[in-house]
Amino acid sequence: MIDTTLERFKADVIDASMQTPVVLDFWAPWCGPCKTLGPMLEKLEQQYGGRFRLVKVDTDAQPELAQHFRIRSIPTVFGIVNGQPVDQFQGAVPESQLREFIDRLLPNPGDVELEQAMQAAERGDTAAAVGHLQKALASDPANDGARLMYAQLLLQDNDAGAAQAQLAHLSAQSLQDPEVQALVERVRRQVAEGAEPPPVELLNAVAGKPDDLQARLDLARHYIGQKTWAPALEQLLEIVRRDRAFGDDVGRKTMIEVFGLASAQPELVSEWRRRLSSVLF
Protein backbone atom coordinates (compact mmCIF):
# COMPACT_ATOMS: atom_id res chain seq x y z
CA MET A 1 0.00 0.00 0.00
CA ILE A 2 1.29 3.46 -0.95
CA ASP A 3 0.15 6.93 0.09
CA THR A 4 0.79 9.03 -2.99
CA THR A 5 1.17 12.76 -3.56
CA LEU A 6 0.75 15.05 -6.53
CA GLU A 7 4.50 14.90 -7.18
CA ARG A 8 4.71 11.11 -7.06
CA PHE A 9 1.36 10.39 -8.70
CA LYS A 10 2.73 9.65 -12.18
CA ALA A 11 5.25 7.11 -10.91
CA ASP A 12 2.99 5.59 -8.24
CA VAL A 13 -0.13 5.28 -10.40
CA ILE A 14 0.25 5.98 -14.13
CA ASP A 15 3.61 4.30 -14.68
CA ALA A 16 2.89 1.48 -12.22
CA SER A 17 -0.43 0.66 -13.89
CA MET A 18 1.41 -0.14 -17.12
CA GLN A 19 2.71 -3.25 -15.36
CA THR A 20 0.10 -4.04 -12.67
CA PRO A 21 -3.50 -2.85 -12.18
CA VAL A 22 -3.74 -0.06 -9.61
CA VAL A 23 -6.63 0.38 -7.15
CA LEU A 24 -6.70 4.10 -6.34
CA ASP A 25 -8.52 4.88 -3.08
CA PHE A 26 -9.55 8.49 -2.31
CA TRP A 27 -10.19 8.82 1.43
CA ALA A 28 -9.89 11.18 4.39
CA PRO A 29 -9.08 10.62 8.09
CA TRP A 30 -12.50 11.88 9.24
CA CYS A 31 -14.47 9.66 6.82
CA GLY A 32 -16.35 6.85 8.62
CA PRO A 33 -16.94 4.57 5.59
CA CYS A 34 -13.27 5.00 4.65
CA LYS A 35 -12.32 3.35 7.95
CA THR A 36 -14.29 0.28 6.86
CA LEU A 37 -13.19 0.16 3.24
CA GLY A 38 -9.50 0.96 3.71
CA PRO A 39 -8.61 -2.08 5.86
CA MET A 40 -10.52 -4.37 3.49
CA LEU A 41 -8.51 -3.07 0.53
CA GLU A 42 -5.25 -3.51 2.42
CA LYS A 43 -6.20 -7.08 3.39
CA LEU A 44 -7.09 -7.97 -0.19
CA GLU A 45 -3.85 -6.47 -1.50
CA GLN A 46 -1.99 -8.96 0.69
CA GLN A 47 -4.26 -11.86 -0.25
CA TYR A 48 -3.88 -11.18 -3.98
CA GLY A 49 -0.13 -11.39 -3.61
CA GLY A 50 0.93 -8.49 -5.80
CA ARG A 51 -1.59 -9.00 -8.60
CA PHE A 52 -2.77 -5.42 -8.01
CA ARG A 53 -1.28 -2.35 -6.34
CA LEU A 54 -3.17 -0.31 -3.75
CA VAL A 55 -2.50 3.44 -3.82
CA LYS A 56 -4.28 5.79 -1.41
CA VAL A 57 -4.93 9.54 -1.72
CA ASP A 58 -5.72 11.58 1.38
CA THR A 59 -8.09 14.17 -0.11
CA ASP A 60 -7.39 16.62 2.74
CA ALA A 61 -3.64 16.47 2.11
CA GLN A 62 -3.90 16.26 -1.70
CA PRO A 63 -6.78 18.54 -2.77
CA GLU A 64 -5.31 18.98 -6.28
CA LEU A 65 -5.60 15.27 -6.99
CA ALA A 66 -9.13 15.18 -5.57
CA GLN A 67 -10.08 18.10 -7.79
CA HIS A 68 -8.50 16.52 -10.87
CA PHE A 69 -10.56 13.35 -10.37
CA ARG A 70 -13.68 15.41 -9.55
CA ILE A 71 -14.16 13.71 -6.22
CA ARG A 72 -17.58 14.62 -4.80
CA SER A 73 -17.84 12.05 -2.02
CA ILE A 74 -15.51 9.63 -0.29
CA PRO A 75 -14.49 6.94 -0.34
CA THR A 76 -14.21 6.88 -4.13
CA VAL A 77 -12.17 4.11 -5.69
CA PHE A 78 -10.82 3.92 -9.25
CA GLY A 79 -9.36 0.99 -11.13
CA ILE A 80 -6.39 2.15 -13.24
CA VAL A 81 -5.05 -0.08 -16.03
CA ASN A 82 -2.43 0.99 -18.59
CA GLY A 83 -2.59 4.55 -17.34
CA GLN A 84 -6.36 4.91 -17.73
CA PRO A 85 -9.32 4.69 -15.31
CA VAL A 86 -11.37 1.69 -16.39
CA ASP A 87 -13.80 1.27 -13.47
CA GLN A 88 -14.88 3.01 -10.26
CA PHE A 89 -17.29 2.95 -7.33
CA GLN A 90 -18.21 5.14 -4.36
CA GLY A 91 -18.89 4.31 -0.75
CA ALA A 92 -18.06 1.28 1.37
CA VAL A 93 -19.09 -1.95 -0.34
CA PRO A 94 -19.16 -5.61 0.85
CA GLU A 95 -15.97 -7.59 0.48
CA SER A 96 -17.56 -9.84 -2.17
CA GLN A 97 -18.35 -6.81 -4.33
CA LEU A 98 -14.86 -5.47 -3.73
CA ARG A 99 -13.35 -8.74 -4.95
CA GLU A 100 -15.50 -8.59 -8.09
CA PHE A 101 -14.25 -5.05 -8.74
CA ILE A 102 -10.62 -6.13 -8.37
CA ASP A 103 -11.06 -9.28 -10.45
CA ARG A 104 -12.41 -7.20 -13.35
CA LEU A 105 -9.14 -5.27 -13.39
CA LEU A 106 -6.89 -8.31 -13.46
CA PRO A 107 -5.72 -9.88 -16.71
CA ASN A 108 -7.16 -13.25 -17.67
CA PRO A 109 -4.67 -15.91 -16.45
CA GLY A 110 -5.14 -17.75 -19.73
CA ASP A 111 -4.17 -14.66 -21.72
CA VAL A 112 -1.09 -14.19 -19.53
CA GLU A 113 -0.01 -17.78 -20.22
CA LEU A 114 -0.70 -17.31 -23.93
CA GLU A 115 1.52 -14.23 -24.03
CA GLN A 116 4.28 -16.15 -22.27
CA ALA A 117 3.83 -19.02 -24.73
CA MET A 118 4.29 -16.61 -27.64
CA GLN A 119 7.46 -15.24 -26.08
CA ALA A 120 8.80 -18.75 -25.52
CA ALA A 121 8.02 -19.71 -29.12
CA GLU A 122 9.87 -16.63 -30.37
CA ARG A 123 12.90 -17.78 -28.38
CA GLY A 124 12.61 -21.20 -29.99
CA ASP A 125 11.69 -22.87 -26.69
CA THR A 126 8.81 -25.03 -27.90
CA ALA A 127 8.64 -27.12 -24.73
CA ALA A 128 8.13 -24.02 -22.59
CA ALA A 129 5.54 -22.70 -25.04
CA VAL A 130 3.58 -25.95 -24.83
CA GLY A 131 3.71 -25.82 -21.03
CA HIS A 132 2.29 -22.29 -20.98
CA LEU A 133 -0.44 -23.24 -23.46
CA GLN A 134 -1.48 -26.22 -21.36
CA LYS A 135 -1.76 -23.93 -18.33
CA ALA A 136 -3.74 -21.41 -20.38
CA LEU A 137 -6.26 -24.04 -21.42
CA ALA A 138 -6.46 -25.51 -17.93
CA SER A 139 -7.47 -22.10 -16.55
CA ASP A 140 -9.58 -21.07 -19.54
CA PRO A 141 -10.74 -23.91 -21.84
CA ALA A 142 -12.53 -21.35 -24.04
CA ASN A 143 -9.27 -19.58 -24.94
CA ASP A 144 -9.34 -20.16 -28.70
CA GLY A 145 -6.08 -18.29 -29.24
CA ALA A 146 -4.21 -20.69 -26.96
CA ARG A 147 -5.94 -23.71 -28.51
CA LEU A 148 -5.04 -22.63 -32.05
CA MET A 149 -1.41 -22.03 -31.15
CA TYR A 150 -1.26 -25.39 -29.37
CA ALA A 151 -2.70 -27.14 -32.43
CA GLN A 152 -0.11 -25.49 -34.67
CA LEU A 153 2.76 -26.58 -32.41
CA LEU A 154 1.40 -30.12 -32.30
CA LEU A 155 1.23 -30.11 -36.08
CA GLN A 156 4.85 -28.98 -36.25
CA ASP A 157 5.68 -31.94 -34.02
CA ASN A 158 3.94 -34.25 -36.53
CA ASP A 159 1.12 -35.07 -34.12
CA ALA A 160 -1.79 -34.32 -36.43
CA GLY A 161 -4.17 -36.42 -34.34
CA ALA A 162 -3.58 -34.34 -31.21
CA ALA A 163 -3.82 -31.15 -33.27
CA GLN A 164 -7.16 -32.32 -34.64
CA ALA A 165 -8.41 -32.97 -31.11
CA GLN A 166 -7.53 -29.41 -30.10
CA LEU A 167 -9.23 -27.91 -33.14
CA ALA A 168 -12.38 -29.90 -32.39
CA HIS A 169 -12.86 -27.81 -29.24
CA LEU A 170 -12.73 -24.42 -30.95
CA SER A 171 -15.75 -22.17 -30.66
CA ALA A 172 -18.18 -21.86 -33.56
CA GLN A 173 -17.08 -18.26 -34.00
CA SER A 174 -13.42 -19.23 -34.51
CA LEU A 175 -14.38 -21.96 -36.93
CA GLN A 176 -15.96 -19.33 -39.20
CA ASP A 177 -12.53 -17.81 -39.83
CA PRO A 178 -11.30 -18.90 -43.32
CA GLU A 179 -7.73 -19.33 -42.05
CA VAL A 180 -8.92 -21.58 -39.24
CA GLN A 181 -11.05 -23.57 -41.69
CA ALA A 182 -7.98 -24.05 -43.90
CA LEU A 183 -5.98 -25.28 -40.90
CA VAL A 184 -8.75 -27.71 -39.91
CA GLU A 185 -8.84 -29.13 -43.43
CA ARG A 186 -5.05 -29.40 -43.59
CA VAL A 187 -5.00 -31.32 -40.31
CA ARG A 188 -7.85 -33.56 -41.47
CA ARG A 189 -5.91 -34.51 -44.60
CA GLN A 190 -2.75 -35.25 -42.65
CA VAL A 191 -4.64 -37.46 -40.23
CA ALA A 192 -6.30 -39.34 -43.10
CA GLU A 193 -3.06 -39.75 -45.05
CA GLY A 194 -1.06 -40.85 -42.03
CA ALA A 195 -3.56 -43.34 -40.64
CA GLU A 196 -2.70 -46.98 -41.18
CA PRO A 197 -5.77 -49.22 -40.88
CA PRO A 198 -5.55 -51.96 -38.26
CA PRO A 199 -4.79 -55.46 -39.54
CA VAL A 200 -7.94 -57.25 -40.64
CA GLU A 201 -6.98 -60.39 -38.75
CA LEU A 202 -6.91 -58.48 -35.47
CA LEU A 203 -10.29 -56.90 -36.12
CA ASN A 204 -11.73 -60.30 -37.01
CA ALA A 205 -10.15 -61.93 -33.96
CA VAL A 206 -11.65 -59.36 -31.59
CA ALA A 207 -15.03 -59.49 -33.31
CA GLY A 208 -15.15 -63.31 -33.44
CA LYS A 209 -13.68 -63.98 -29.99
CA PRO A 210 -14.40 -61.09 -27.60
CA ASP A 211 -12.47 -62.88 -24.85
CA ASP A 212 -9.27 -63.04 -26.93
CA LEU A 213 -7.49 -60.49 -24.76
CA GLN A 214 -4.17 -60.90 -26.53
CA ALA A 215 -5.81 -59.87 -29.79
CA ARG A 216 -7.31 -56.85 -28.03
CA LEU A 217 -3.89 -55.94 -26.64
CA ASP A 218 -2.26 -56.26 -30.07
CA LEU A 219 -5.02 -54.12 -31.58
CA ALA A 220 -4.56 -51.51 -28.85
CA ARG A 221 -0.81 -51.41 -29.51
CA HIS A 222 -1.49 -50.85 -33.21
CA TYR A 223 -3.68 -47.86 -32.35
CA ILE A 224 -1.05 -46.55 -29.96
CA GLY A 225 1.50 -46.66 -32.76
CA GLN A 226 -0.87 -44.56 -34.86
CA LYS A 227 -1.47 -42.13 -31.95
CA THR A 228 -5.20 -42.84 -32.17
CA TRP A 229 -5.69 -42.89 -28.43
CA ALA A 230 -9.43 -43.38 -28.00
CA PRO A 231 -9.65 -46.74 -29.89
CA ALA A 232 -6.56 -47.94 -28.03
CA LEU A 233 -8.03 -47.01 -24.66
CA GLU A 234 -11.31 -48.66 -25.58
CA GLN A 235 -9.57 -52.02 -26.14
CA LEU A 236 -7.41 -51.66 -23.03
CA LEU A 237 -10.38 -50.83 -20.83
CA GLU A 238 -12.20 -53.89 -22.14
CA ILE A 239 -9.19 -56.00 -21.11
CA VAL A 240 -9.36 -54.54 -17.60
CA ARG A 241 -13.11 -55.15 -17.48
CA ARG A 242 -12.86 -58.81 -18.63
CA ASP A 243 -9.73 -59.90 -16.74
CA ARG A 244 -7.83 -57.47 -14.53
CA ALA A 245 -5.05 -60.05 -13.97
CA PHE A 246 -4.38 -60.63 -17.69
CA GLY A 247 -0.71 -60.08 -18.55
CA ASP A 248 0.09 -58.91 -15.02
CA ASP A 249 -2.53 -56.13 -15.21
CA VAL A 250 -1.24 -55.04 -18.62
CA GLY A 251 -4.53 -53.42 -19.57
CA ARG A 252 -4.49 -50.91 -16.71
CA LYS A 253 -0.74 -50.33 -16.89
CA THR A 254 -0.86 -49.62 -20.62
CA MET A 255 -3.77 -47.25 -20.13
CA ILE A 256 -1.64 -45.28 -17.66
CA GLU A 257 1.14 -45.11 -20.27
CA VAL A 258 -1.31 -43.86 -22.88
CA PHE A 259 -2.51 -41.14 -20.51
CA GLY A 260 1.02 -39.81 -20.50
CA LEU A 261 1.40 -40.11 -24.28
CA ALA A 262 -1.93 -38.35 -24.85
CA SER A 263 -1.22 -35.43 -22.49
CA ALA A 264 -1.82 -33.02 -25.37
CA GLN A 265 -5.50 -34.06 -25.21
CA PRO A 266 -6.42 -33.41 -21.54
CA GLU A 267 -10.16 -33.71 -22.18
CA LEU A 268 -9.70 -37.20 -23.61
CA VAL A 269 -7.38 -38.25 -20.78
CA SER A 270 -9.80 -36.98 -18.16
CA GLU A 271 -12.71 -38.88 -19.72
CA TRP A 272 -10.83 -42.18 -19.92
CA ARG A 273 -9.41 -41.80 -16.42
CA ARG A 274 -12.98 -41.49 -15.22
CA ARG A 275 -14.01 -44.60 -17.14
CA LEU A 276 -11.07 -46.58 -15.77
CA SER A 277 -11.92 -45.53 -12.22
CA SER A 278 -15.53 -46.61 -12.66
CA VAL A 279 -14.38 -50.08 -13.77
CA LEU A 280 -11.78 -50.44 -11.02
CA PHE A 281 -13.86 -49.12 -8.14
C-alpha positions in Angstrom: 0.0 0.0 0.0 1.3 3.5 -0.9 0.2 6.9 0.1 0.8 9.0 -3.0 1.2 12.8 -3.6 0.8 15.0 -6.5 4.5 14.9 -7.2 4.7 11.1 -7.1 1.4 10.4 -8.7 2.7 9.7 -12.2 5.2 7.1 -10.9 3.0 5.6 -8.2 -0.1 5.3 -10.4 0.3 6.0 -14.1 3.6 4.3 -14.7 2.9 1.5 -12.2 -0.4 0.7 -13.9 1.4 -0.1 -17.1 2.7 -3.2 -15.4 0.1 -4.0 -12.7 -3.5 -2.8 -12.2 -3.7 -0.1 -9.6 -6.6 0.4 -7.2 -6.7 4.1 -6.3 -8.5 4.9 -3.1 -9.5 8.5 -2.3 -10.2 8.8 1.4 -9.9 11.2 4.4 -9.1 10.6 8.1 -12.5 11.9 9.2 -14.5 9.7 6.8 -16.4 6.8 8.6 -16.9 4.6 5.6 -13.3 5.0 4.7 -12.3 3.4 7.9 -14.3 0.3 6.9 -13.2 0.2 3.2 -9.5 1.0 3.7 -8.6 -2.1 5.9 -10.5 -4.4 3.5 -8.5 -3.1 0.5 -5.3 -3.5 2.4 -6.2 -7.1 3.4 -7.1 -8.0 -0.2 -3.9 -6.5 -1.5 -2.0 -9.0 0.7 -4.3 -11.9 -0.2 -3.9 -11.2 -4.0 -0.1 -11.4 -3.6 0.9 -8.5 -5.8 -1.6 -9.0 -8.6 -2.8 -5.4 -8.0 -1.3 -2.4 -6.3 -3.2 -0.3 -3.7 -2.5 3.4 -3.8 -4.3 5.8 -1.4 -4.9 9.5 -1.7 -5.7 11.6 1.4 -8.1 14.2 -0.1 -7.4 16.6 2.7 -3.6 16.5 2.1 -3.9 16.3 -1.7 -6.8 18.5 -2.8 -5.3 19.0 -6.3 -5.6 15.3 -7.0 -9.1 15.2 -5.6 -10.1 18.1 -7.8 -8.5 16.5 -10.9 -10.6 13.3 -10.4 -13.7 15.4 -9.6 -14.2 13.7 -6.2 -17.6 14.6 -4.8 -17.8 12.1 -2.0 -15.5 9.6 -0.3 -14.5 6.9 -0.3 -14.2 6.9 -4.1 -12.2 4.1 -5.7 -10.8 3.9 -9.3 -9.4 1.0 -11.1 -6.4 2.1 -13.2 -5.0 -0.1 -16.0 -2.4 1.0 -18.6 -2.6 4.6 -17.3 -6.4 4.9 -17.7 -9.3 4.7 -15.3 -11.4 1.7 -16.4 -13.8 1.3 -13.5 -14.9 3.0 -10.3 -17.3 3.0 -7.3 -18.2 5.1 -4.4 -18.9 4.3 -0.7 -18.1 1.3 1.4 -19.1 -1.9 -0.3 -19.2 -5.6 0.9 -16.0 -7.6 0.5 -17.6 -9.8 -2.2 -18.3 -6.8 -4.3 -14.9 -5.5 -3.7 -13.4 -8.7 -5.0 -15.5 -8.6 -8.1 -14.2 -5.1 -8.7 -10.6 -6.1 -8.4 -11.1 -9.3 -10.4 -12.4 -7.2 -13.3 -9.1 -5.3 -13.4 -6.9 -8.3 -13.5 -5.7 -9.9 -16.7 -7.2 -13.2 -17.7 -4.7 -15.9 -16.4 -5.1 -17.7 -19.7 -4.2 -14.7 -21.7 -1.1 -14.2 -19.5 0.0 -17.8 -20.2 -0.7 -17.3 -23.9 1.5 -14.2 -24.0 4.3 -16.2 -22.3 3.8 -19.0 -24.7 4.3 -16.6 -27.6 7.5 -15.2 -26.1 8.8 -18.8 -25.5 8.0 -19.7 -29.1 9.9 -16.6 -30.4 12.9 -17.8 -28.4 12.6 -21.2 -30.0 11.7 -22.9 -26.7 8.8 -25.0 -27.9 8.6 -27.1 -24.7 8.1 -24.0 -22.6 5.5 -22.7 -25.0 3.6 -25.9 -24.8 3.7 -25.8 -21.0 2.3 -22.3 -21.0 -0.4 -23.2 -23.5 -1.5 -26.2 -21.4 -1.8 -23.9 -18.3 -3.7 -21.4 -20.4 -6.3 -24.0 -21.4 -6.5 -25.5 -17.9 -7.5 -22.1 -16.5 -9.6 -21.1 -19.5 -10.7 -23.9 -21.8 -12.5 -21.4 -24.0 -9.3 -19.6 -24.9 -9.3 -20.2 -28.7 -6.1 -18.3 -29.2 -4.2 -20.7 -27.0 -5.9 -23.7 -28.5 -5.0 -22.6 -32.0 -1.4 -22.0 -31.2 -1.3 -25.4 -29.4 -2.7 -27.1 -32.4 -0.1 -25.5 -34.7 2.8 -26.6 -32.4 1.4 -30.1 -32.3 1.2 -30.1 -36.1 4.8 -29.0 -36.3 5.7 -31.9 -34.0 3.9 -34.3 -36.5 1.1 -35.1 -34.1 -1.8 -34.3 -36.4 -4.2 -36.4 -34.3 -3.6 -34.3 -31.2 -3.8 -31.1 -33.3 -7.2 -32.3 -34.6 -8.4 -33.0 -31.1 -7.5 -29.4 -30.1 -9.2 -27.9 -33.1 -12.4 -29.9 -32.4 -12.9 -27.8 -29.2 -12.7 -24.4 -30.9 -15.7 -22.2 -30.7 -18.2 -21.9 -33.6 -17.1 -18.3 -34.0 -13.4 -19.2 -34.5 -14.4 -22.0 -36.9 -16.0 -19.3 -39.2 -12.5 -17.8 -39.8 -11.3 -18.9 -43.3 -7.7 -19.3 -42.0 -8.9 -21.6 -39.2 -11.0 -23.6 -41.7 -8.0 -24.1 -43.9 -6.0 -25.3 -40.9 -8.7 -27.7 -39.9 -8.8 -29.1 -43.4 -5.1 -29.4 -43.6 -5.0 -31.3 -40.3 -7.9 -33.6 -41.5 -5.9 -34.5 -44.6 -2.7 -35.2 -42.7 -4.6 -37.5 -40.2 -6.3 -39.3 -43.1 -3.1 -39.7 -45.0 -1.1 -40.9 -42.0 -3.6 -43.3 -40.6 -2.7 -47.0 -41.2 -5.8 -49.2 -40.9 -5.6 -52.0 -38.3 -4.8 -55.5 -39.5 -7.9 -57.2 -40.6 -7.0 -60.4 -38.8 -6.9 -58.5 -35.5 -10.3 -56.9 -36.1 -11.7 -60.3 -37.0 -10.2 -61.9 -34.0 -11.6 -59.4 -31.6 -15.0 -59.5 -33.3 -15.1 -63.3 -33.4 -13.7 -64.0 -30.0 -14.4 -61.1 -27.6 -12.5 -62.9 -24.8 -9.3 -63.0 -26.9 -7.5 -60.5 -24.8 -4.2 -60.9 -26.5 -5.8 -59.9 -29.8 -7.3 -56.9 -28.0 -3.9 -55.9 -26.6 -2.3 -56.3 -30.1 -5.0 -54.1 -31.6 -4.6 -51.5 -28.8 -0.8 -51.4 -29.5 -1.5 -50.8 -33.2 -3.7 -47.9 -32.4 -1.0 -46.5 -30.0 1.5 -46.7 -32.8 -0.9 -44.6 -34.9 -1.5 -42.1 -31.9 -5.2 -42.8 -32.2 -5.7 -42.9 -28.4 -9.4 -43.4 -28.0 -9.7 -46.7 -29.9 -6.6 -47.9 -28.0 -8.0 -47.0 -24.7 -11.3 -48.7 -25.6 -9.6 -52.0 -26.1 -7.4 -51.7 -23.0 -10.4 -50.8 -20.8 -12.2 -53.9 -22.1 -9.2 -56.0 -21.1 -9.4 -54.5 -17.6 -13.1 -55.2 -17.5 -12.9 -58.8 -18.6 -9.7 -59.9 -16.7 -7.8 -57.5 -14.5 -5.0 -60.1 -14.0 -4.4 -60.6 -17.7 -0.7 -60.1 -18.5 0.1 -58.9 -15.0 -2.5 -56.1 -15.2 -1.2 -55.0 -18.6 -4.5 -53.4 -19.6 -4.5 -50.9 -16.7 -0.7 -50.3 -16.9 -0.9 -49.6 -20.6 -3.8 -47.2 -20.1 -1.6 -45.3 -17.7 1.1 -45.1 -20.3 -1.3 -43.9 -22.9 -2.5 -41.1 -20.5 1.0 -39.8 -20.5 1.4 -40.1 -24.3 -1.9 -38.3 -24.8 -1.2 -35.4 -22.5 -1.8 -33.0 -25.4 -5.5 -34.1 -25.2 -6.4 -33.4 -21.5 -10.2 -33.7 -22.2 -9.7 -37.2 -23.6 -7.4 -38.3 -20.8 -9.8 -37.0 -18.2 -12.7 -38.9 -19.7 -10.8 -42.2 -19.9 -9.4 -41.8 -16.4 -13.0 -41.5 -15.2 -14.0 -44.6 -17.1 -11.1 -46.6 -15.8 -11.9 -45.5 -12.2 -15.5 -46.6 -12.7 -14.4 -50.1 -13.8 -11.8 -50.4 -11.0 -13.9 -49.1 -8.1 
